[in-house]
């Protein structure tokens, strides 16, 4: 019988050392990882996290996106994220509690008149969240251009700390790497974050017919001190209504 040779495991990073049970390797924590850890700890032990899960049928949206890119030359390319950002802005205007901060000590809920959208970008250094300021004032092409610009700046390390400040709501696309469900940590002092799962084809009934649909999971984590699950469900439903009926964008 043939024996299968296993590939050697990738070497562990860090400096060789030993503990009570055997060999280990120690790697110093990077400054950016320390910053992320401190921010996540602050959020986890301050905001009261609850996650609401939903799912959107983006079949028509994906077809529209493809047709628009073909018709207009693909520059800048409209992605599904472009439409999600627009739909989220519309929902934030209707449900402003998700575009706020919760000041328990001061006794205030602080509603923001502006929408500065944080978009999580995965890098070799860790998850970085640059902010698109006044994103609700941008056109679809403007949003697409801003997304491309921040991704290029972050991945080429051509950004400043100011690019990461001033966010009022955050989007994180975990589906880009795989997975359908997550419980994202709120980017404190914001009160909510929307996690996107991987789109997948699923069977669905439309007009009494079994058809193939492209569906995307939506996972909204929110601070239960600021609002309740009913509002979270309404907020997600508002986003879904635009993603599932993209002609509604023409009304806004």
Secondary structure, DSSP 8 states (H G I E B T S, - for coil): -------------SEEEE-SSSEEEE----HHHHHHHHHHHHHHTTS-EEEEEEEEE-HHHHHHHHHHHHHHTSSS---HHHHHHHHHHHHHHHSGGGGEEEETTTTEEEE-SS--EEEEEEETTEEEEEEETTGGGS-HHHHHHHHHHHHHHHHTT---GGGG---SEEEE-GGGTS-S-------TTBSEEEEE---EEEEEEETTEEEEEEEEEEEEEEETTT--HHHHHHHHHHHHHHHH-GGGGGG-
